[in-house]
Amino acid sequence: MSMEPARAWLAQRGFEERIRTFEVSSATVELAAQALGVEPGHIAKTISLYDGESAMVILAAGDAKIDNRKFKERFGFKAKMLSPEDALRFTGHEVGGICPFGLASPLRVYLDVSLRRFDTVYPACGTANSAVRLTCDELEKASEALGWWTSASCRNNRRTGGTGYDRTRSDFCKNHRRRGKHLQGGP
């Protein structure tokens, strides 16, 4: 698995110096958070899904889960994760290093507002032992995302007392509105 396509993509946009590589795996949210010394929410996990005959990627906070009902309402089809083989074919990155940078084919990229809770987030950078430090605005530009949307619920949300997902969209959105960061977007 090579970091070069993602590195070249980020270098063209002035973010190459932000790339971090690790001696340990960062292939999961938990491992990446440990490698970086941050809370899991700061990890911008890349979810790769089938999109008809192609694929799409959604980046969300590491402590967020995509709501399947909201996904289907927004996109008109059920969310289905790519197989590892298709993930490599469509993105050019193996599972554990999938990112929206240096993709093997043009894919739709969306960002979930769950990321906006953080000043800095860390998506993977093409390998299972790398990440890149970006602000949300930088991530939006570097990923050439088509927009922001709300479809995730966060684990260990303060409103739930750390007991699980905050399943009410209104509570999730109120948190973002209060901080002035609630955005809508979509296809």
GUMAR-336483 format. One record per atom (N, C-alpha, C): atom name; x, y, z. Coordinates in nm, 2 decimals, padded with zeros to 4 digits. Layout:
! GUMAR-336483
{CA,{X,Y,Z}} ...
! end
This chain:
! GUMAR-336483
{N,{00.09,-00.12,00.00}} {CA,{00.00,00.00,00.00}} {C,{00.09,00.12,00.00}} {N,{00.06,00.22,-00.09}} {CA,{00.15,00.33,-00.10}} {C,{00.08,00.46,-00.06}} {N,{00.16,00.55,00.00}} {CA,{00.11,00.68,00.04}} {C,{00.13,00.78,-00.07}} {N,{00.20,00.75,-00.17}} {CA,{00.24,00.85,-00.27}} {C,{00.13,00.92,-00.34}} {N,{00.02,00.86,-00.39}} {CA,{-00.09,00.93,-00.45}} {C,{-00.15,01.04,-00.35}} {N,{-00.17,01.00,-00.23}} {CA,{-00.23,01.09,-00.13}} {C,{-00.13,01.20,-00.10}} {N,{00.00,01.16,-00.08}} {CA,{00.11,01.26,-00.05}} {C,{00.11,01.37,-00.17}} {N,{00.11,01.32,-00.29}} {CA,{00.12,01.41,-00.40}} {C,{00.00,01.50,-00.41}} {N,{-00.12,01.45,-00.38}} {CA,{-00.24,01.53,-00.38}} {C,{-00.23,01.64,-00.28}} {N,{-00.19,01.60,-00.16}} {CA,{-00.18,01.70,-00.05}} {C,{-00.07,01.80,-00.07}} {N,{00.04,01.75,-00.13}} {CA,{00.15,01.85,-00.17}} {C,{00.11,01.95,-00.26}} {N,{00.03,01.92,-00.36}} {CA,{-00.03,02.01,-00.46}} {C,{-00.11,02.12,-00.39}} {N,{-00.16,02.09,-00.27}} {CA,{-00.25,02.18,-00.20}} {C,{-00.18,02.24,-00.08}} {N,{-00.05,02.22,-00.06}} {CA,{00.02,02.28,00.04}} {C,{00.01,02.22,00.18}} {N,{-00.03,02.09,00.18}} {CA,{-00.04,02.02,00.31}} {C,{00.05,01.91,00.34}} {N,{00.15,01.89,00.26}} {CA,{00.24,01.77,00.27}} {C,{00.31,01.77,00.40}} {N,{00.35,01.89,00.46}} {CA,{00.42,01.89,00.58}} {C,{00.34,01.85,00.70}} {N,{00.21,01.84,00.68}} {CA,{00.12,01.80,00.79}} {C,{00.10,01.65,00.80}} {N,{00.16,01.57,00.71}} {CA,{00.14,01.43,00.71}} {C,{00.23,01.37,00.82}} {N,{00.17,01.27,00.90}} {CA,{00.24,01.20,01.00}} {C,{00.24,01.05,00.97}} {N,{00.35,00.99,00.99}} {CA,{00.36,00.84,00.98}} {C,{00.39,00.79,01.11}} {N,{00.35,00.66,01.14}} {CA,{00.37,00.60,01.27}} {C,{00.44,00.47,01.26}} {N,{00.51,00.43,01.36}} {CA,{00.57,00.29,01.37}} {C,{00.46,00.19,01.40}} {N,{00.35,00.23,01.45}} {CA,{00.24,00.14,01.48}} {C,{00.12,00.17,01.39}} {N,{00.03,00.07,01.38}} {CA,{-00.09,00.08,01.30}} {C,{-00.18,00.19,01.34}} {N,{-00.24,00.26,01.24}} {CA,{-00.35,00.36,01.27}} {C,{-00.47,00.32,01.19}} {N,{-00.49,00.19,01.16}} {CA,{-00.59,00.14,01.07}} {C,{-00.73,00.15,01.12}} {N,{-00.75,00.17,01.25}} {CA,{-00.88,00.19,01.31}} {C,{-00.89,00.32,01.38}} {N,{-01.01,00.37,01.41}} {CA,{-01.02,00.49,01.48}} {C,{-00.95,00.48,01.62}} {N,{-00.97,00.37,01.69}} {CA,{-00.90,00.36,01.82}} {C,{-00.75,00.36,01.81}} {N,{-00.70,00.29,01.71}} {CA,{-00.55,00.28,01.69}} {C,{-00.50,00.42,01.65}} {N,{-00.57,00.49,01.56}} {CA,{-00.52,00.62,01.51}} {C,{-00.52,00.72,01.63}} {N,{-00.63,00.71,01.71}} {CA,{-00.64,00.80,01.82}} {C,{-00.52,00.78,01.92}} {N,{-00.49,00.65,01.95}} {CA,{-00.38,00.62,02.03}} {C,{-00.24,00.67,01.97}} {N,{-00.22,00.65,01.84}} {CA,{-00.10,00.69,01.78}} {C,{-00.08,00.84,01.78}} {N,{-00.19,00.91,01.77}} {CA,{-00.19,01.06,01.77}} {C,{-00.20,01.12,01.91}} {N,{-00.25,01.04,02.01}} {CA,{-00.27,01.10,02.14}} {C,{-00.39,01.19,02.15}} {N,{-00.50,01.16,02.07}} {CA,{-00.62,01.24,02.07}} {C,{-00.74,01.16,02.10}} {N,{-00.85,01.22,02.13}} {CA,{-00.98,01.15,02.15}} {C,{-01.02,01.09,02.01}} {N,{-01.09,00.98,02.01}} {CA,{-01.14,00.92,01.89}} {C,{-01.22,01.01,01.80}} {N,{-01.30,01.11,01.85}} {CA,{-01.38,01.20,01.77}} {C,{-01.29,01.28,01.67}} {N,{-01.17,01.31,01.71}} {CA,{-01.08,01.39,01.62}} {C,{-01.03,01.31,01.50}} {N,{-01.05,01.18,01.50}} {CA,{-01.01,01.10,01.38}} {C,{-01.12,01.12,01.27}} {N,{-01.09,01.16,01.15}} {CA,{-01.19,01.17,01.05}} {C,{-01.19,01.04,00.97}} {N,{-01.28,00.95,01.01}} {CA,{-01.29,00.82,00.95}} {C,{-01.35,00.84,00.81}} {N,{-01.30,00.76,00.72}} {CA,{-01.35,00.76,00.58}} {C,{-01.43,00.64,00.56}} {N,{-01.55,00.66,00.53}} {CA,{-01.65,00.54,00.51}} {C,{-01.67,00.53,00.36}} {N,{-01.63,00.42,00.30}} {CA,{-01.64,00.40,00.15}} {C,{-01.76,00.31,00.12}} {N,{-01.85,00.36,00.04}} {CA,{-01.97,00.30,00.01}} {C,{-02.00,00.28,-00.14}} {N,{-02.08,00.18,-00.18}} {CA,{-02.12,00.17,-00.32}} {C,{-02.21,00.28,-00.35}} {N,{-02.20,00.33,-00.48}} {CA,{-02.28,00.43,-00.53}} {C,{-02.31,00.39,-00.68}} {N,{-02.41,00.30,-00.69}} {CA,{-02.44,00.25,-00.82}} {C,{-02.33,00.16,-00.87}} {N,{-02.28,00.19,-00.98}} {CA,{-02.16,00.11,-01.04}} {C,{-02.03,00.17,-00.99}} {N,{-02.03,00.28,-00.91}} {CA,{-01.91,00.34,-00.86}} {C,{-01.91,00.34,-00.71}} {N,{-01.85,00.43,-00.65}} {CA,{-01.84,00.44,-00.51}} {C,{-01.85,00.59,-00.46}} {N,{-01.86,00.61,-00.33}} {CA,{-01.86,00.74,-00.27}} {C,{-01.79,00.73,-00.14}} {N,{-01.74,00.84,-00.09}} {CA,{-01.68,00.83,00.05}} {C,{-01.74,00.95,00.13}} {N,{-01.76,00.91,00.26}} {CA,{-01.81,01.01,00.35}} {C,{-01.71,01.01,00.47}} {N,{-01.67,01.13,00.51}} {CA,{-01.58,01.15,00.62}} {C,{-01.67,01.19,00.74}} {N,{-01.65,01.13,00.85}} {CA,{-01.73,01.16,00.97}} {C,{-01.63,01.15,01.09}} {N,{-01.67,01.21,01.20}} {CA,{-01.59,01.21,01.33}} {C,{-01.58,01.06,01.37}} {N,{-01.47,01.03,01.43}} {CA,{-01.44,00.89,01.47}} {C,{-01.54,00.83,01.57}} {N,{-01.60,00.92,01.64}} {CA,{-01.70,00.87,01.74}} {C,{-01.84,00.88,01.69}} {N,{-01.86,00.90,01.56}} {CA,{-01.99,00.91,01.50}} {C,{-02.03,00.78,01.42}} {N,{-02.16,00.76,01.40}} {CA,{-02.21,00.65,01.33}} {C,{-02.31,00.71,01.23}} {N,{-02.30,00.67,01.10}} {CA,{-02.39,00.71,01.00}} {C,{-02.53,00.65,01.02}} {N,{-02.63,00.73,01.02}} {CA,{-02.77,00.68,01.04}} {C,{-02.82,00.63,00.90}} {N,{-02.85,00.50,00.89}} {CA,{-02.88,00.44,00.77}} {C,{-03.01,00.50,00.71}} {N,{-03.11,00.53,00.80}} {CA,{-03.23,00.59,00.75}} {C,{-03.21,00.73,00.69}} {N,{-03.13,00.81,00.75}} {CA,{-03.10,00.95,00.70}} {C,{-03.02,00.93,00.57}} {N,{-02.93,00.84,00.56}} {CA,{-02.85,00.82,00.44}} {C,{-02.94,00.78,00.33}} {N,{-03.04,00.69,00.35}} {CA,{-03.13,00.65,00.24}} {C,{-03.22,00.76,00.20}} {N,{-03.26,00.84,00.29}} {CA,{-03.34,00.96,00.26}} {C,{-03.27,01.06,00.17}} {N,{-03.14,01.08,00.20}} {CA,{-03.06,01.18,00.13}} {C,{-03.02,01.13,-00.01}} {N,{-02.97,01.00,-00.01}} {CA,{-02.91,00.95,-00.14}} {C,{-03.00,00.86,-00.22}} {N,{-03.11,00.81,-00.16}} {CA,{-03.21,00.73,-00.23}} {C,{-03.17,00.59,-00.25}} {N,{-03.07,00.54,-00.17}} {CA,{-03.04,00.40,-00.17}} {C,{-02.98,00.36,-00.04}} {N,{-02.97,00.23,-00.01}} {CA,{-02.92,00.19,00.12}} {C,{-02.77,00.19,00.12}} {N,{-02.71,00.23,00.23}} {CA,{-02.57,00.24,00.24}} {C,{-02.51,00.09,00.25}} {N,{-02.41,00.07,00.17}} {CA,{-02.35,-00.06,00.17}} {C,{-02.20,-00.04,00.15}} {N,{-02.12,-00.09,00.25}} {CA,{-01.98,-00.08,00.25}} {C,{-01.92,-00.15,00.13}} {N,{-01.81,-00.09,00.08}} {CA,{-01.73,-00.15,-00.02}} {C,{-01.66,-00.28,00.03}} {N,{-01.65,-00.38,-00.05}} {CA,{-01.56,-00.49,-00.02}} {C,{-01.42,-00.44,-00.02}} {N,{-01.33,-00.51,00.05}} {CA,{-01.19,-00.46,00.05}} {C,{-01.13,-00.45,-00.09}} {N,{-01.17,-00.55,-00.18}} {CA,{-01.12,-00.54,-00.32}} {C,{-01.17,-00.42,-00.39}} {N,{-01.30,-00.39,-00.38}} {CA,{-01.36,-00.28,-00.44}} {C,{-01.31,-00.15,-00.38}} {N,{-01.28,-00.15,-00.25}} {CA,{-01.23,-00.03,-00.19}} {C,{-01.09,00.01,-00.25}} {N,{-01.01,-00.09,-00.27}} {CA,{-00.88,-00.07,-00.34}} {C,{-00.90,-00.03,-00.48}} {N,{-00.99,-00.09,-00.55}} {CA,{-01.01,-00.06,-00.69}} {C,{-01.06,00.08,-00.71}} {N,{-01.16,00.12,-00.63}} {CA,{-01.22,00.26,-00.65}} {C,{-01.13,00.37,-00.59}} {N,{-01.08,00.35,-00.47}} {CA,{-01.00,00.46,-00.40}} {C,{-00.85,00.45,-00.43}} {N,{-00.80,00.34,-00.46}} {CA,{-00.65,00.33,-00.47}} {C,{-00.59,00.31,-00.34}} {N,{-00.66,00.30,-00.23}} {CA,{-00.61,00.28,-00.10}} {C,{-00.67,00.15,-00.04}} {N,{-00.59,00.08,00.04}} {CA,{-00.64,-00.04,00.11}} {C,{-00.71,00.00,00.24}} {N,{-00.80,-00.09,00.28}} {CA,{-00.88,-00.06,00.40}} {C,{-00.78,-00.04,00.52}} {N,{-00.80,00.06,00.60}} {CA,{-00.72,00.11,00.70}} {C,{-00.64,00.23,00.67}} {N,{-00.63,00.26,00.54}} {CA,{-00.56,00.38,00.49}} {C,{-00.65,00.46,00.39}} {N,{-00.78,00.42,00.38}} {CA,{-00.86,00.49,00.28}} {C,{-00.88,00.64,00.32}} {N,{-00.87,00.73,00.22}} {CA,{-00.88,00.87,00.25}} {C,{-00.93,00.93,00.12}} {N,{-00.97,01.06,00.12}} {CA,{-01.03,01.12,00.00}} {C,{-00.92,01.19,-00.09}} {N,{-00.79,01.16,-00.06}} {CA,{-00.68,01.22,-00.13}} {C,{-00.62,01.13,-00.23}} {N,{-00.59,01.17,-00.35}} {CA,{-00.52,01.09,-00.45}} {C,{-00.60,00.97,-00.49}} {N,{-00.73,00.98,-00.50}} {CA,{-00.82,00.87,-00.54}} {C,{-00.79,00.81,-00.67}} {N,{-00.81,00.68,-00.69}} {CA,{-00.78,00.61,-00.82}} {C,{-00.88,00.65,-00.92}} {N,{-01.00,00.69,-00.88}} {CA,{-01.11,00.73,-00.97}} {C,{-01.19,00.84,-00.91}} {N,{-01.25,00.92,-00.99}} {CA,{-01.33,01.04,-00.94}} {C,{-01.45,00.98,-00.86}} {N,{-01.46,01.02,-00.73}} {CA,{-01.57,00.97,-00.65}} {C,{-01.63,01.09,-00.58}} {N,{-01.76,01.07,-00.55}} {CA,{-01.83,01.18,-00.47}} {C,{-01.78,01.17,-00.33}} {N,{-01.74,01.29,-00.27}} {CA,{-01.69,01.30,-00.13}} {C,{-01.78,01.39,-00.06}} {N,{-01.82,01.35,00.06}} {CA,{-01.91,01.43,00.15}} {C,{-01.84,01.43,00.29}} {N,{-01.87,01.54,00.36}} {CA,{-01.82,01.55,00.50}} {C,{-01.94,01.56,00.59}} {N,{-01.94,01.49,00.70}} {CA,{-02.04,01.50,00.80}} {C,{-02.01,01.61,00.90}} {N,{-02.12,01.68,00.94}} {CA,{-02.10,01.79,01.03}} {C,{-02.05,01.75,01.17}} {N,{-02.05,01.62,01.20}} {CA,{-01.99,01.57,01.33}} {C,{-01.85,01.61,01.34}} {N,{-01.78,01.63,01.23}} {CA,{-01.64,01.68,01.23}} {C,{-01.62,01.82,01.28}} {N,{-01.72,01.90,01.26}} {CA,{-01.72,02.05,01.29}} {C,{-01.71,02.07,01.44}} {N,{-01.72,01.97,01.52}} {CA,{-01.70,01.99,01.67}} {C,{-01.56,02.02,01.70}} {N,{-01.47,01.99,01.61}} {CA,{-01.33,02.00,01.64}} {C,{-01.25,02.10,01.55}} {N,{-01.16,02.17,01.61}} {CA,{-01.07,02.26,01.54}} {C,{-00.98,02.19,01.44}} {N,{-00.93,02.07,01.48}} {CA,{-00.84,01.99,01.40}} {C,{-00.89,01.85,01.40}} {N,{-00.88,01.79,01.28}} {CA,{-00.92,01.65,01.26}} {C,{-00.80,01.58,01.18}} {N,{-00.80,01.44,01.19}} {CA,{-00.70,01.36,01.13}} {C,{-00.75,01.25,01.04}} {N,{-00.76,01.28,00.91}} {CA,{-00.80,01.16,00.82}} {C,{-00.67,01.08,00.79}} {N,{-00.69,00.96,00.75}} {CA,{-00.58,00.88,00.70}} {C,{-00.52,00.94,00.58}} {N,{-00.40,00.89,00.55}} {CA,{-00.33,00.95,00.43}} {C,{-00.28,00.84,00.34}} {N,{-00.36,00.74,00.31}} {CA,{-00.33,00.64,00.21}} {C,{-00.27,00.51,00.26}} {N,{-00.22,00.51,00.39}} {CA,{-00.17,00.38,00.45}} {C,{-00.23,00.36,00.58}} {N,{-00.21,00.24,00.63}} {CA,{-00.26,00.20,00.77}} {C,{-00.17,00.25,00.88}} {N,{-00.08,00.34,00.85}} {CA,{00.01,00.39,00.96}} {C,{00.04,00.54,00.93}} {N,{-00.07,00.61,00.88}} {CA,{-00.05,00.75,00.85}} {C,{-00.17,00.83,00.88}} {N,{-00.15,00.96,00.89}} {CA,{-00.27,01.06,00.91}} {C,{-00.22,01.20,00.86}} {N,{-00.31,01.29,00.84}} {CA,{-00.27,01.43,00.81}} {C,{-00.36,01.52,00.90}} {N,{-00.29,01.62,00.96}} {CA,{-00.36,01.71,01.05}} {C,{-00.42,01.83,00.96}} {N,{-00.55,01.85,00.97}} {CA,{-00.62,01.95,00.90}} {C,{-00.73,02.01,00.98}} {N,{-00.76,02.14,00.95}} {CA,{-00.88,02.20,01.01}} {C,{-00.99,02.15,00.92}} {N,{-01.12,02.17,00.96}} {CA,{-01.23,02.13,00.88}} {C,{-01.24,02.20,00.75}} {N,{-01.21,02.33,00.75}} {CA,{-01.21,02.41,00.63}} {C,{-01.10,02.36,00.53}} {N,{-00.98,02.32,00.59}} {CA,{-00.87,02.27,00.50}} {C,{-00.91,02.13,00.45}} {N,{-00.98,02.05,00.53}} {CA,{-01.03,01.92,00.49}} {C,{-01.13,01.93,00.37}} {N,{-01.22,02.03,00.39}} {CA,{-01.31,02.05,00.28}} {C,{-01.24,02.08,00.15}} {N,{-01.15,02.17,00.15}} {CA,{-01.07,02.21,00.03}} {C,{-00.99,02.10,-00.02}} {N,{-00.91,02.03,00.07}} {CA,{-00.82,01.93,00.03}} {C,{-00.89,01.81,-00.03}} {N,{-01.01,01.78,00.02}} {CA,{-01.09,01.66,-00.02}} {C,{-01.18,01.69,-00.14}} {N,{-01.19,01.82,-00.17}} {CA,{-01.28,01.87,-00.28}} {C,{-01.42,01.81,-00.26}} {N,{-01.46,01.81,-00.13}} {CA,{-01.59,01.76,-00.09}} {C,{-01.71,01.84,-00.16}} {N,{-01.81,01.76,-00.19}} {CA,{-01.93,01.82,-00.25}} {C,{-02.02,01.90,-00.16}} {N,{-01.99,01.87,-00.03}} {CA,{-02.07,01.95,00.07}} {C,{-02.07,01.88,00.21}} {N,{-02.13,01.95,00.30}} {CA,{-02.15,01.90,00.44}} {C,{-02.29,01.86,00.46}} {N,{-02.31,01.76,00.54}} {CA,{-02.45,01.71,00.57}} {C,{-02.46,01.65,00.70}} {N,{-02.58,01.64,00.75}} {CA,{-02.60,01.58,00.89}} {C,{-02.66,01.45,00.88}} {N,{-02.59,01.34,00.91}} {CA,{-02.64,01.21,00.91}} {C,{-02.58,01.12,01.02}} {N,{-02.51,01.18,01.11}} {CA,{-02.44,01.10,01.21}} {C,{-02.49,01.13,01.35}} {N,{-02.48,01.03,01.43}} {CA,{-02.50,01.05,01.58}} {C,{-02.37,01.01,01.64}} {N,{-02.34,01.08,01.75}} {CA,{-02.21,01.06,01.82}} {C,{-02.22,00.97,01.94}} {N,{-02.12,00.89,01.95}} {CA,{-02.11,00.80,02.07}} {C,{-02.06,00.89,02.19}} {N,{-02.09,00.85,02.30}} {CA,{-02.04,00.92,02.43}} {C,{-02.07,01.07,02.43}} {N,{-02.18,01.11,02.37}} {CA,{-02.22,01.25,02.36}} {C,{-02.25,01.29,02.51}} {N,{-02.21,01.41,02.54}} {CA,{-02.23,01.46,02.68}} {C,{-02.38,01.46,02.71}} {N,{-02.47,01.48,02.61}} {CA,{-02.61,01.48,02.64}} {C,{-02.66,01.34,02.68}} {N,{-02.59,01.23,02.64}} {CA,{-02.63,01.10,02.68}} {C,{-02.56,01.05,02.81}} {N,{-02.48,01.14,02.86}} {CA,{-02.40,01.10,02.98}} {C,{-02.30,00.99,02.95}} {N,{-02.25,00.98,02.83}} {CA,{-02.15,00.88,02.79}} {C,{-02.21,00.74,02.77}} {N,{-02.34,00.73,02.77}} {CA,{-02.41,00.60,02.76}} {C,{-02.43,00.55,02.62}} {N,{-02.40,00.63,02.52}} {CA,{-02.42,00.58,02.38}} {C,{-02.45,00.69,02.28}} {N,{-02.51,00.66,02.17}} {CA,{-02.54,00.76,02.07}} {C,{-02.64,00.85,02.11}} {N,{-02.63,00.98,02.07}} {CA,{-02.74,01.07,02.08}} {C,{-02.82,01.06,01.96}} {N,{-02.93,00.98,01.97}} {CA,{-03.01,00.94,01.85}} {C,{-03.10,01.05,01.81}} {N,{-03.12,01.16,01.87}} {CA,{-03.21,01.26,01.83}} {C,{-03.14,01.36,01.75}} {N,{-03.18,01.38,01.62}} {CA,{-03.12,01.47,01.53}} {C,{-03.13,01.61,01.59}} {N,{-03.24,01.64,01.65}} {CA,{-03.26,01.78,01.70}} {C,{-03.15,01.81,01.81}} {N,{-03.12,01.72,01.90}} {CA,{-03.02,01.74,02.00}} {C,{-02.88,01.76,01.93}} {N,{-02.85,01.67,01.83}} {CA,{-02.73,01.68,01.76}} {C,{-02.71,01.82,01.69}} {N,{-02.82,01.86,01.62}} {CA,{-02.81,01.98,01.55}} {C,{-02.81,02.10,01.64}} {N,{-02.88,02.10,01.76}} {CA,{-02.88,02.21,01.85}} {C,{-02.73,02.23,01.90}} {N,{-02.66,02.13,01.92}} {CA,{-02.52,02.14,01.97}} {C,{-02.44,02.22,01.86}} {N,{-02.46,02.19,01.74}} {CA,{-02.39,02.26,01.63}} {C,{-02.44,02.41,01.61}} {N,{-02.57,02.43,01.62}} {CA,{-02.62,02.56,01.61}} {C,{-02.57,02.65,01.72}} {N,{-02.56,02.60,01.84}} {CA,{-02.52,02.67,01.96}} {C,{-02.38,02.72,01.94}} {N,{-02.30,02.64,01.87}} {CA,{-02.16,02.67,01.84}} {C,{-02.14,02.75,01.71}} {N,{-02.25,02.77,01.64}} {CA,{-02.25,02.84,01.52}} {C,{-02.19,02.77,01.40}} {N,{-02.20,02.63,01.41}} {CA,{-02.13,02.55,01.31}} {C,{-02.23,02.46,01.24}} {N,{-02.36,02.48,01.25}} {CA,{-02.45,02.39,01.18}} {C,{-02.46,02.42,01.04}} {N,{-02.43,02.32,00.95}} {CA,{-02.43,02.34,00.81}} {C,{-02.52,02.23,00.75}} {N,{-02.58,02.26,00.64}} {CA,{-02.65,02.16,00.56}} {C,{-02.58,02.14,00.43}} {N,{-02.60,02.03,00.36}} {CA,{-02.55,02.01,00.23}} {C,{-02.59,01.88,00.18}} {N,{-02.55,01.84,00.06}} {CA,{-02.59,01.71,00.01}} {C,{-02.57,01.71,-00.14}} {N,{-02.62,01.60,-00.20}} {CA,{-02.60,01.59,-00.34}} {C,{-02.68,01.69,-00.42}} 
! end
